[in-house]
Amino acid sequence: MSKLSPTLKALIAAPFARPNTIPAPLQIRSVYERIAREAAEKNVGAPAWLTLSTAATMTMNSPDSLAELYNLATSSSKEHIQSVRTAELMREVGLKCIGFNGVPRTINMLGAFRSSLPSDIASSLSTKPARIPTAQNIDSIIARGQSLWNSIYAPFSTKLASKLADSHPDLPVHILNHEYGALFADPPPGSLPGGAKVGRVLTSVAAVSCLRAQGGVGPQVTSHVFGLRKAFEDGSAEAEGEDKVDGGEWLAGEEGNVWVLESVDRIVECLGEGRGSSFAPGMVRSKL
């Protein structure tokens, strides 16, 4: 294989192209602490605020901050099993971020996250995949995707799929089957290790958090805010196999919606150092 020239290497690594991840600002822990404190005041459980913070931090591309978030989330408990459960939940949320942020950012963030974990925690994480499609499970994957799609977008789910097909006939095929079915909808009960199941409500929290942190996708933020509300309106939040989300109904209401958005905004403000989202800021060349 031919080697890259020094000139090409320098161009790839040029500062104006923003090739690197964001370091953890000194203030990020206090931002997470405020979110955790406010969540507790509203009787919102740790899985919810941790999902919100993980998704926003994944979107902002700051692996050092994700490590700081894990350290905070596990600081009050020294139990090994609880620390593993926290790490499992965070990386499962991170996996679902693929559908909102794309594969490259998730690869880098999850790889760095695992490397940041204590060795005894990292070695205890599940190594068994739960989403391999087979001839025997493909129909159930498709059905789960359609069910989740309907729950989030009803009564406009069919109309929206048709509109997407006008843009490209395979667009709704990919979104419903590969994003909603194979990724966003949780695998069958027992497929995921303890603590990793995100569930219907927290998947909507992750969606709102990622999209808000991105910027530029207001219609999708609106759709998933409604999707969060519909989890309780249609009963899917309490369906068989779903874990109860402490504070979930409050999060799905007006006040909770505002808190989710403003909490994400605080993370973006801190990690972006006042310049906004790092998701697609554009390249800024210095004047020659």
Stockholm file with secondary structure:
# STOCKHOLM 1.0

chainA/1-288         MSKLSPTLKALIAAPFARPNTIPAPLQIRSVYERIAREAAEKNVGAPAWLTLSTAATMTMNSPDSLAELYNLATSSSKEHIQSVRTAELMREVGLKCIGFNGVPRTINMLGAFRSSLPSDIASSLSTKPARIPTAQNIDSIIARGQSLWNSIYAPFSTKLASKLADSHPDLPVHILNHEYGALFADPPPGSLPGGAKVGRVLTSVAAVSCLRAQGGVGPQVTSHVFGLRKAFEDGSAEAEGEDKVDGGEWLAGEEGNVWVLESVDRIVECLGEGRGSSFAPGMVRSKL
#=GR chainA/1-288 SS CCCCCHHHHHHHTCGGGCCSCCCCCTTHHHHHHHHHHHHHHTTCCHHHHHHHHHHHHHHHTCHHHHHHHHHHHTTTCCCHHHHHHHHHHHHHHHHHTHHHHCHHHHHHHHHHHHHHSCHHHHTTSCCSCSCCCCTTTHHHHHHHHHHHHHHHHTTSHHHHHHHHHHHCTTHHHHIIIIIIIIIISCCSTTSSCTTCCCHHHHHHHHHHHHHHHHCSCHHHHHHHHHHHHHHHHSSGGGSTTCCCCTTHHHHTSHHHHHHHHHHHHHHHHHHTTTSCCSSSCCCCCCCC
#=GC SS_cons         CCCCCHHHHHHHTCGGGCCSCCCCCTTHHHHHHHHHHHHHHTTCCHHHHHHHHHHHHHHHTCHHHHHHHHHHHTTTCCCHHHHHHHHHHHHHHHHHTHHHHCHHHHHHHHHHHHHHSCHHHHTTSCCSCSCCCCTTTHHHHHHHHHHHHHHHHTTSHHHHHHHHHHHCTTHHHHIIIIIIIIIISCCSTTSSCTTCCCHHHHHHHHHHHHHHHHCSCHHHHHHHHHHHHHHHHSSGGGSTTCCCCTTHHHHTSHHHHHHHHHHHHHHHHHHTTTSCCSSSCCCCCCCC
//
